[in-house]
Amino acid sequence: MASKAVITGVADTAVGKVDGSTSLGLQAEAAAAAVADAGLSLGDIDGVLCGYSFTEPHLMLSSVVSEFLGIKPSYSIAVQAGGATACAQVMQAAALIEAGICRHVLAVCGDNRLTGMSRDKAVAALSEVGHAQFERPYGISVPSAYALVAQRYMHDYGVTLEHLAGVAVAHRKHAMRNPKAQMRQPITLEDVAKSKPISTPLRLLDCCLISDGGAAVVISAADAARDTRKRGIGVLGTGQMNTHEHIIASPSLTDFGCKQSSRQAFDRAGVTPADIDVAEIYDSFTITLLAELESIGFFARGEAGPAILGGALDLDGQLPCNTHGGLLSYAHSGAAGGMFHVVEAVRQLRGEAEGRQVASPELAFVHGDGGILSAHCSLVLGRN
Amino acid sequence: MSKPLPQPNVVTQRFWSSCKDGRFEFQHCKACGHNQFPPRLTCTACHGADLDWLPSSGRGTVYSFTVVHRAPLESFKADVPYVIAIVALEEGVRAMVNLRGVDPKAVAIGMPIEVFFEPTEGEYPLPQARPR
């Protein structure tokens, strides 16, 4: 099916510790680079969707970003859905284009979370997503909430600590092929096992990074994309599901909305999980990815762990996944963390992934989750 | 900096007042029979507004747990390692607690617990749980 919305430009900034960076600066740099990648100019952008920032928060961030860029979009809005933000921005952009409201939409994110705030401050700020009355008085943090999922998931499906460690090692292996990645020194299963406990069963190397970085994509109407520089990548299917916000209100600790959001995206694209050539799936913690891979249906329950230890996520594996290194080893800078997954999927489909290129992929799947596996957004992208 | 304390509002005042009296209360929908916690204005199952407050037996089991080694706030640093658990109460509602009176290494899913009330620096005690 030919899609009406196509991704025409992608970019990300340097990631990791980017001295002197600011949230607005990272967003502007990524935006300009994505627009240039599309062969457009900033004046061609008529829609702006931005994420959120911890270091430069604002009530109307999208207006702030447009003002900083010097553009006057006819449609502008900020999207806040935690780790689902980037995919939700792309879904929203595609809907705006399909409705005929915009021609070229810029979706941009960026935050200097590493150099702009202390590690303690970043962890404390994230803990505020816990329920004010019924979670935060108990000392909850985001890692602890995911740890509650991990403990139950391991209990119900026989997942082991080694399976979780295998996810971390697989991501590091990908990052080692990516010169831009924040973490490139090799790690072993034993390194993960010996890394310091954060909130059992999760250890330091089960947790994502804290990074500076920005990323942006341009989504264009197919007929407006004929003049762009590179072949457009079709947004073939999108889906969302939102089941709760707080972990105490989650209907389940093992079954999540990614099942419905991905099914919606696959159905709209007219494909199945088995058709996907490369996947970029939110990996805030090792358990996040493992639970999502099994909930979405890429692996049967309890089978992702052993498969990953056998190389299933590698470039030549059953499902090459998070080929840039993911949030675990590439970088994680707030909403931009999810946008790195989108950018990587497009690079893979264009054949621009250099030393980490999957052999001629036709279809990519991208997924973001926000909160504690609360908000889910899925995309199916393809060479048009 | 002190720990985050319960801040009752119009929806939760009844719950926290009951904690002072040593009762853990949940909401029961008179229309469809659904039990729920945390408190809401309406039933999350049928969206009806006729909700009763019922006391829990305070008995339940550990549904999941984690031993926290890295505290998110300065005020919890002296407590590590501490146990956060989601407990499933007999009436079918789940709540977050800290598990007290148990070696963190001995905690397991399915462990029988009972709710008790722990004083805080504020006006209201916090429901917690211990093995029974």
Interface residues (C-beta under 8 A of the other chain):
Chain A: D120 V123 A124 L126 S127 H131 A132 Q133 F134 E135 R136 P137 Y138 G139 I140 S141 P143 S144 A147 L148 V149 A150 Q151 R152 H155 K196 P197 I198 S199 T200 P201 L202 I247 I248 A249 L253
Chain B: K3 P4 L5 P6 Q7 P8 T12 F37 P38 Y63 S64 F65 T66 V67 V68 H69 R70 A71 P72 L73 E74 F76 D79 Y82 I84 I86 R94 A95 M96 V97 N98 I109 T120 L126
